[in-house]
Amino acid sequence: MRNEALIGYLLHQRPYQEKRALYYLFSQQHGVIHGIGKKGAPLFMPLQLFATGKRDLKTFSQINIAPLSSIQGSVTQDFLELEDSQANLAEALHHESISGQHQYAALYLNEILWRLLPTEDPMPVLWQHYQNSLYQLKQPLTADELRLCLRQFETYLFNELGFALTLKHDSLDQPIESNAMYRFLPDVGLVAIVHNDDNATAIAQTVFKGSEVLVMVEEGISAVTLNTWSRLHRQLIDHLLDYQPLQSRLLWQQQQRYQSQGL
């Protein structure tokens, strides 16, 4: 590409020389792109820039916050209806920064994307869902609404990566039974547990009641099933990351400990 105009969001950055940084940009046009540009690009804001280079590492120039007019057509209408009554809300959200605990959630989304997505593989549908998730995180959310936002985005990510979850049948293609117990194995699916399995208590986090699974199938990701989906998604995320720790998760846990201690 030569001086190609891009719209995207910064996922991650590292220092590169005194005045420049190595950027991981999630672009609308080409998916994740690596490039070098002037330091100071903000997180969680739509950016417009120019990219040049034939190799994996591009040169980014003229990095600025994208005007609302350049992205409003890509904000899905079922999330933000840009009618006259909503225009002010859209403009306010566009310039609003993500603050408080919502920052940890946004950092989590960024981290799983830059660690799991291949480079220069266009994913316009996932890009759209990411943008919508950031708009949600710029608004007041309850703790459950925040978790629902993350679980829903993870579902889109799994689908994009080819890990769509099938919960109607177990690994042997047998229907899920409400009175049975199952262990979730990311590469296999739900595996029925033999009643005399001595390891069942040691791996409680990986065990699901059949009745829980059936409710998940019926309800989807909702307030009723949120805890169960969270357990399942965490197992799959950890598997995809080869069980390497997430820095955003560690920061979140550290912040929760400080709060509980009154600090």
N, C-alpha and C positions, 0 to 999 in steps of 0.2 A: 504494500500500500504506500501511496505517496501523498502526503498532506491530506489524508482522508478525514473528513469531519465525523466525529463519533459522539454519541450520547451514552453516558454510563454512570455507574456508581463505584466509588473506590471501596474495595474490599479489605485491602491490606497494604502496608507500606513499610519499607525499610530504608534507613539512611544509605545514601550513595554519594560519596564525595561531600564537599562542604555545603553546597547550596542545592543539591539535587537529591531526589529520592527514587527508589525503585518501587513502582506502583503495580498493584494487581487490580485491574479495572474490569468490572463486569459490564460489558458494553451491550447495548441493544442490538447492534449490527453483527458482532462477531463472537459473542460470548466473552469468556475471560481472556484478556490480553495483558501481557507484561510489557511495561515500558518505563522509561526514565524521563523524569520531568522535574521542573522546579519545585522545591519543597513548599509545603503549605496547603496542599489540596485537602478539603474537608471531607470527613466521613458523612455518610447518610444523606448527602445532598446530590441531586442530579447535576452532573457535570457535562459541559460540552468542551471538546478539545480537538486538536488535530494530531493524527498519528502518521508517522513515516517510518518505513523500514521493511525489508524483505525477510529478515530473520525473526527468531522468536522474540527478541527483545527490541521493542520499538522505541522511537523517540516521541515523547508527548510534548506538545507546545500549545500556547494560548489556552491554558486550563482555566475555565471560568464556570461559575454556577449557571446552569442552563435556565433560560427564561421559561416561565410556565407555558407560554405559547408553543414552545418546541416539544413539549411532552404531554400536553393535556389530551391530545388525541389518543395517546397510548394508555391513559388511565382508564381502566375498564368502567363502563357506564353503570354496571351493577354495583360498583363500589362508590364512585363519585359521579353523580349526575351533575354535569356542569351547566345547569340551568342558571337563570339569573339569581334565584334565591340561594344557590350554592356557590356562586362565583367567588364571593368573598371568603368563604370557608376554604375553597381550593387554593386561593392565593395565600391565605394565612398558613395553611399546612405546607405549602410549597417552601416557604421561607422559615418555617418553624424548625428548631433543632430538637433532637431527641434527648431527653433529659431523665435524671433520676434512674430508677431501676430499669426503665425501658431501654437505657443504654446497654445494659448487660445483655438483654434479649437481642438487640440489634447487632452487637458484637458477636453473639453466638451465630446468628444467621450469616454474618460475613465470614466467620471462621470456617463453618462447615462448607460454604461455597468455595472459598479459595483453596481449601484442602481437598475437596472431592471432585470439583469440576475439571475436565480436561481443558487445555488451552485452545483458543481459536476454534471453538465448536459452537456455532450459533444456537442459542436456546431462547428464542423470543418469548415463548409461553412462560417459561420459568422466570425470565427477566421481568415479565409483566407481574407475576405473582410476588416477586421480590419487591418491586416498586409499591404494589398495593400494601404489602406487609409493613413497609416503612411508613406509609401514610397512616396506617392503623396505629403504629407505635408512637406517632406524634400526637395522638389523642389520649385523653384519660381512659384508662382501662383498669378493671378490677384484676385481682390476681388470676382468677380463672379465665377471664377474657384474654389476658396476656398469654397464658399457657395455650389456650385454644388457637391463638394466632400462630404460635410456634409450631404446634402439632399439624395444623393445616398446611403450613408452608413445607414442613418436612415431607408430607404426603406428596406434594408436587415434585419435590426433589427426588424422592424415591422413584416415582414414576419415570422421571427424566433419566435416571440412572439405570432403569430396567429392573427395579426391585419392588414392583407393585405387590402389595400384600394380599394374599388370598386366604380368607379365614373361614370359608364355608366347608372346607374339607381338610382332613389331616394329611400327613405326608404320604399315606397309603391310599389317598383319594377316598377315604371313608368319611361320611357326614359327621360333623362335630356332635358329640353327645353331651347333653347338659350335665349329666352326673359323672362325667369322666374328667381326668386331669391331663393337662398337656404341657409339654415343654417346648418352648420356641427356639429353634435352631435357624439362624439367618439363612444358611445355605440349603436348608431342607424344608423348613416350615414348621407346622405344629405336629409334634410327635406325641402320641398317646403314651402315658406313663403307666407302667405295670404297678399294681398296688403294692408289691413288696420291694419297690425301688428304694433302697436305703439312702440314696443320695438326694431324694426329693426335698427333704428339709434343708439340706445344705445349699440348695440352689433355688430358694424360695422366690427370688426375684425373676427367675426364668420360667416359673410354673404358673399356669393359668387354668382356672376352672372352665369347664366347657360352657357352663351357664354364662360366665363372663364373656366368653368369645361370641356366643350367640347374640348377646345384647350389643356387643360391638358391631356385629354385622347389621343388626336391625337399626341401631341408632346412629351409626357412623361416629364421627368425632363430635361429641357434645359434652355438656356439663356432666351428664350422667356417666359417661364412659371415659372421661378425661384421664383419670388416674391410670386406668388399664392401658389406654393408648400410650400414655407417657412411658410406662414401663416397657412396652413393646418397641416403641420408637427408639428409646435409649439403647436397647440391645442392638438394634440394627445400625444405628449411628456408630456405636462403639465398634461393631464388626467392620463397617466400611472404613473406619479410621485405623484398623488393625490394632485396636485397643490402646492407641496412644492418647494421652490426656488432652482435653480441650482447655486452652488457656482461659477462654471466656467462662467456661464452667467453673474453673478454679477461682476466678475472680468473683463470680457470683456467690460461691460457697463461702469465700472469705468475707465478703460483705455481709452475708447473713449471720455469720458468727460474730462480727463486730456489733451488729444490731442487737443480737440476743444478749450481748454483754453490756449493752447500754453505752457503747462508745460512739 
